[in-house]
Amino acid sequence: MTLPPLNVPQLLKTYHLRPKKKLGQNFLIDPNALERIIDVAQVDPQDTVLEIGAGLGSLTRLLSLRANHVTAVEIDQALIPILEDVLNPYHNVDLIQGNILDLDPIAIIHQSEYIVVANIPYYITSALLRHLLEASLKPKRLVLTIQQEVAERICVKSGKMSLLALSVHLYGKPQIKAKIPAGCFYPVPAVDSNVISIELFPEPRIPSSDLELFFDLAHAGFNQKRKTLRNALTSRFSYSADETAALIRQANIDPQRRAETLSLEEWHCLTKVYQENLA
């Protein structure tokens, strides 16, 4: 079934609304881009989908045709009347007005497995990923439309790793699946976007018993990322600079390296060394 695209400018005009810059509202209007996101999400008739940032319902309608059930979350109260009208014919969609960061997936998703599909602004990316990756009920797959630069930073395999990228690689495998030019949105943003897919592992790549210390070390390193690892960790833990350097060497890491150069495996080795010495 092919759906005619929504006339987004006309819809907003009808309801006397304008896109809100503070909420990063750039509505995806290109039909081919919308279909590409659906394809990347690999939604089938048995799937439950959590859509974050329903906007005006352009993607929600398409998801409802592929999925068994869609829970669509939209933070902007002003958009709810439009969504209610647009989604009225689609009886497998639940619409929730609220901030996803205040919602526990287990309270709104009534299945053991679900897929997240989201078109999100830059300012919420880190917080949203942390919220979903650390939730008691994790999705099996996340498909996010985000700024190209952020997507590239998350999907980096080596070199300049960020704390965000490290966290994502801990829980799943991120890949850039498609590019969406700025002209596919209304209003047109300043930069292009990418669609990324994150396939979550059954369990994090580091044992749950080590996660607290792992993140403690990583936060210490990245919070002072211009410092060497030795100096950054010395200021966080109760070891002298020489003792810290010795611990880092035990993990076969040069103490003069910086946090962004370490791989996930190296952070795990460092965590194990600290775990043994703190015991």
C-alpha positions as CSV (number, residue, x, y, z in Angstrom):
1,M,0.0,0.0,0.0
2,T,1.3,3.4,-1.0
3,L,0.4,6.4,1.0
4,P,0.4,9.9,-0.4
5,P,2.9,12.1,1.5
6,L,1.7,14.6,4.1
7,N,1.7,18.2,3.1
8,V,3.7,19.3,6.1
9,P,3.8,23.1,5.4
10,Q,0.0,23.1,4.9
11,L,-0.6,21.0,8.0
12,L,1.3,23.4,10.1
13,K,-0.5,26.4,8.5
14,T,-3.9,24.8,9.1
15,Y,-3.1,24.3,12.8
16,H,-1.4,27.7,13.1
17,L,1.9,26.3,14.1
18,R,5.5,26.8,13.2
19,P,8.5,24.4,13.7
20,K,10.2,25.0,17.0
21,K,13.9,25.6,16.7
22,K,14.4,24.9,20.5
23,L,13.1,21.4,20.0
24,G,15.1,20.8,16.8
25,Q,12.0,20.4,14.8
26,N,13.0,19.5,11.2
27,F,10.2,17.3,9.8
28,L,11.3,14.6,7.3
29,I,9.1,15.1,4.2
30,D,10.9,13.2,1.4
31,P,8.9,9.9,0.6
32,N,12.0,8.0,-0.5
33,A,13.9,8.9,2.7
34,L,11.0,7.8,4.8
35,E,10.9,4.5,3.0
36,R,14.6,4.1,3.4
37,I,14.3,4.4,7.2
38,I,11.6,1.7,7.2
39,D,13.8,-0.6,5.2
40,V,16.8,0.0,7.5
41,A,14.6,-0.8,10.5
42,Q,13.7,-4.2,9.0
43,V,10.2,-3.9,10.5
44,D,8.0,-7.0,9.9
45,P,4.4,-7.8,10.8
46,Q,5.3,-9.3,14.2
47,D,7.3,-6.3,15.4
48,T,6.5,-3.7,18.0
49,V,8.1,-0.3,17.3
50,L,8.8,2.5,19.6
51,E,8.9,5.7,17.6
52,I,10.6,8.7,19.3
53,G,9.7,12.1,18.0
54,A,6.5,11.3,16.0
55,G,6.4,14.9,14.7
56,L,3.5,15.1,12.3
57,G,3.1,11.4,11.8
58,S,4.8,11.0,8.4
59,L,6.9,8.1,9.5
60,T,4.4,6.8,12.0
61,R,1.9,6.0,9.2
62,L,4.4,4.0,7.3
63,L,5.5,2.1,10.4
64,S,1.9,1.2,11.2
65,L,1.6,-0.5,7.8
66,R,4.6,-2.7,8.5
67,A,4.5,-3.4,12.2
68,N,2.2,-5.2,14.5
69,H,2.1,-2.3,16.9
70,V,3.6,1.2,17.1
71,T,4.0,3.3,20.3
72,A,4.7,6.9,19.1
73,V,6.1,9.4,21.6
74,E,6.0,13.1,21.0
75,I,7.3,15.7,23.4
76,D,5.5,18.7,21.9
77,Q,2.0,19.1,23.2
78,A,1.1,21.4,20.3
79,L,1.6,18.7,17.8
80,I,-0.8,16.2,19.5
81,P,-4.0,17.5,17.8
82,I,-2.3,17.1,14.3
83,L,-1.1,13.6,15.2
84,E,-4.5,12.5,16.5
85,D,-6.1,13.6,13.2
86,V,-3.4,12.1,11.0
87,L,-3.2,8.8,12.9
88,N,-6.9,8.4,13.4
89,P,-7.2,5.7,10.6
90,Y,-4.3,3.6,12.1
91,H,-5.6,1.5,14.9
92,N,-2.4,-0.2,15.8
93,V,-0.8,3.1,17.0
94,D,-0.7,4.3,20.6
95,L,0.2,8.0,20.9
96,I,1.9,9.2,24.0
97,Q,2.7,12.9,24.7
98,G,5.8,13.2,26.9
99,N,9.5,13.3,27.1
100,I,11.0,9.8,26.3
101,L,13.7,10.5,28.9
102,D,11.0,10.5,31.6
103,L,9.5,7.3,30.3
104,D,10.6,3.8,31.1
105,P,10.3,1.6,28.0
106,I,9.0,-1.3,30.2
107,A,6.0,0.8,31.2
108,I,5.0,1.7,27.6
109,I,6.1,-1.3,25.6
110,H,4.2,-4.4,26.4
111,Q,6.4,-6.9,24.5
112,S,9.8,-8.5,25.4
113,E,11.3,-7.3,22.1
114,Y,10.9,-4.0,20.2
115,I,12.6,-1.8,17.7
116,V,13.3,1.9,18.2
117,V,12.9,4.3,15.3
118,A,13.7,8.0,15.9
119,N,14.5,11.2,14.2
120,I,16.2,13.2,16.9
121,P,18.0,16.5,17.3
122,Y,21.7,16.7,18.3
123,Y,21.1,17.9,21.8
124,I,19.2,14.8,22.9
125,T,21.3,12.1,21.2
126,S,23.7,11.2,24.1
127,A,21.0,11.3,26.8
128,L,18.6,9.2,24.6
129,L,21.1,6.5,23.8
130,R,22.1,6.3,27.5
131,H,18.5,6.0,28.5
132,L,17.7,3.2,26.0
133,L,21.0,1.3,26.3
134,E,20.8,1.1,30.1
135,A,17.0,0.5,30.3
136,S,15.8,-2.7,32.0
137,L,14.0,-3.5,28.7
138,K,16.4,-2.8,25.9
139,P,15.4,-2.7,22.2
140,K,16.8,-5.3,19.8
141,R,17.6,-2.6,17.3
142,L,17.8,1.2,17.2
143,V,17.4,3.1,13.9
144,L,18.3,6.8,14.4
145,T,18.2,9.7,12.0
146,I,20.8,12.1,13.3
147,Q,23.3,14.7,12.2
148,Q,25.9,13.3,9.9
149,E,28.8,14.4,12.1
150,V,27.3,12.7,15.2
151,A,26.6,9.5,13.2
152,E,30.2,9.4,12.1
153,R,31.4,9.9,15.6
154,I,29.2,7.1,17.0
155,C,30.2,4.6,14.3
156,V,34.0,5.2,14.4
157,K,35.8,1.9,14.7
158,S,39.2,3.2,16.0
159,G,41.2,6.4,16.4
160,K,39.2,9.3,17.9
161,M,36.7,7.4,20.1
162,S,34.3,9.5,22.1
163,L,32.6,8.5,25.4
164,L,29.3,8.2,23.4
165,A,30.9,5.9,20.8
166,L,32.5,3.8,23.5
167,S,29.1,3.4,25.2
168,V,27.4,2.4,22.0
169,H,30.0,-0.1,21.0
170,L,29.8,-1.7,24.5
171,Y,26.1,-2.5,23.9
172,G,25.8,-3.1,20.2
173,K,27.1,-2.7,16.6
174,P,26.5,0.7,15.1
175,Q,26.5,1.2,11.3
176,I,25.7,4.1,9.0
177,K,23.1,2.8,6.6
178,A,22.0,5.8,4.6
179,K,22.6,9.5,4.0
180,I,19.6,11.9,4.0
181,P,20.4,15.3,2.5
182,A,19.2,18.4,4.3
183,G,16.7,19.2,1.5
184,C,14.6,16.2,2.6
185,F,13.5,18.1,5.7
186,Y,11.2,21.0,6.4
187,P,12.4,23.4,7.4
188,V,15.8,22.6,5.8
189,P,18.5,22.2,8.4
190,A,22.0,23.4,8.1
191,V,23.6,20.0,7.8
192,D,22.9,16.6,6.2
193,S,21.8,13.6,8.3
194,N,22.6,9.9,8.4
195,V,20.5,6.9,9.3
196,I,22.3,4.6,11.7
197,S,21.4,1.2,12.8
198,I,22.5,-0.2,16.2
199,E,22.1,-4.0,16.6
200,L,22.2,-4.7,20.3
201,F,24.1,-7.7,21.6
202,P,22.3,-10.1,23.9
203,E,24.7,-8.9,26.7
204,P,27.1,-6.0,27.0
205,R,30.7,-6.8,25.8
206,I,31.9,-6.3,29.4
207,P,30.5,-8.2,32.3
208,S,27.8,-6.3,34.3
209,S,29.9,-6.6,37.5
210,D,32.6,-4.5,35.8
211,L,30.4,-1.8,34.3
212,E,30.4,0.7,37.1
213,L,34.2,0.8,37.3
214,F,34.5,0.7,33.5
215,F,32.3,3.9,33.2
216,D,34.1,5.5,36.2
217,L,37.5,5.1,34.4
218,A,36.1,6.1,31.0
219,H,34.4,9.3,32.5
220,A,37.7,10.2,34.2
221,G,39.6,9.8,31.0
222,F,37.2,11.6,28.7
223,N,36.4,14.4,31.1
224,Q,40.0,15.5,30.8
225,K,40.6,14.1,27.3
226,R,43.4,16.6,26.6
227,K,45.4,15.1,29.4
228,T,47.4,11.9,29.2
229,L,45.6,8.9,30.6
230,R,48.1,8.9,33.5
231,N,47.2,12.4,34.5
232,A,43.5,12.1,34.0
233,L,43.2,8.9,36.1
234,T,45.5,10.2,38.8
235,S,43.2,13.1,39.5
236,R,40.2,10.7,39.9
237,F,41.6,7.8,41.8
238,S,43.6,7.6,45.0
239,Y,46.9,6.6,43.4
240,S,50.0,8.7,42.8
241,A,51.0,9.5,39.2
242,D,53.7,6.7,39.3
243,E,51.2,4.2,40.7
244,T,48.7,5.1,38.1
245,A,51.3,4.8,35.3
246,A,52.2,1.3,36.7
247,L,48.5,0.2,36.6
248,I,48.1,1.4,33.1
249,R,51.2,-0.5,32.0
250,Q,49.8,-3.6,33.6
251,A,47.0,-3.3,31.0
252,N,49.6,-3.1,28.2
253,I,48.7,0.5,27.6
254,D,51.2,3.5,27.3
255,P,50.3,5.9,30.1
256,Q,51.0,8.8,27.8
257,R,48.1,7.9,25.5
258,R,44.9,9.9,25.7
259,A,41.4,8.4,26.3
260,E,40.1,8.9,22.8
261,T,42.8,6.5,21.4
262,L,41.8,3.5,23.5
263,S,39.7,0.7,22.1
264,L,36.9,-0.9,24.0
265,E,39.1,-3.9,24.6
266,E,41.8,-1.8,26.1
267,W,39.3,-0.1,28.4
268,H,38.2,-3.5,29.5
269,C,41.8,-4.6,30.3
270,L,42.3,-1.4,32.2
271,T,39.1,-2.0,34.2
272,K,40.2,-5.5,35.1
273,V,43.6,-4.2,36.3
274,Y,41.9,-1.6,38.5
275,Q,39.3,-4.1,39.7
276,E,42.1,-6.4,40.9
277,N,44.0,-3.6,42.7
278,L,40.9,-2.1,44.3
279,A,39.8,-5.4,45.7
